[in-house]
Amino acid sequence: MERKLSAILAADVVGYSALMERDEAGTFERLRAGRKELFEPEIARHHGQIFKLMGDGM
């Protein structure tokens, strides 16, 4: 069995519920854009993958 190095990132958005209550579509879009701009390039640079996204978790 081949072993692989793994890293797990858990992040939480402070005030997520209040932000979603005020502007659900805008909040979702800003979170998505931030993930695409900040996280995804670094994950790709290290040949990684996003396994699961849940709510305000990254």
N, C-alpha and C positions, 0 to 999 in steps of 0.2 A: 504494500500500500504506500503510495506516494504521500509525503507530508507537505503541507503548504503553510506558509506564514500568513496569519490573518490578523486584521485589526478591526476593532469594533468602535464606532463613533456613536455616541448617544448625545443628542443636544435637545434643548427645550427652549421654546420661545416664550420669554416672560411677557405676560399680558395677552397671550394668544386669544383667549376667549373674548376679551374686551375688544381686541382689534377686529376679530371676525364679526362681532356683534355690530360694530360701527361700519365696517366696509368689507364684507366677506370676499367679494370678487377681487378687490384691490389688494387685500391682505394675502390672499392665495397667490396672486400673480407676483407680488413682491417677494414672497418666500420662494416661489419657483424660480424667479429670475436670479435671486441671490444664490440659490443652489447651483444653477447652471453657470453662473459667472465665477463663483468662488470654489465650490467643492468639486464639481464634475471635472474641471481641467486637472486638478491635482490627483484625483482618483485615476483618471485616464493616464496621467504621466507615470503613475506607478503600476499600470496595468491592472488596476482594481476594478471592482464593480459595486454598484449599489444593489443590495439584496432586497431591502424592504424599506418603505417609507410609511409612516403612520401619523396622521394628523399634523401636529406642529413639530413632530420629531424629524430630525434630519438623519 
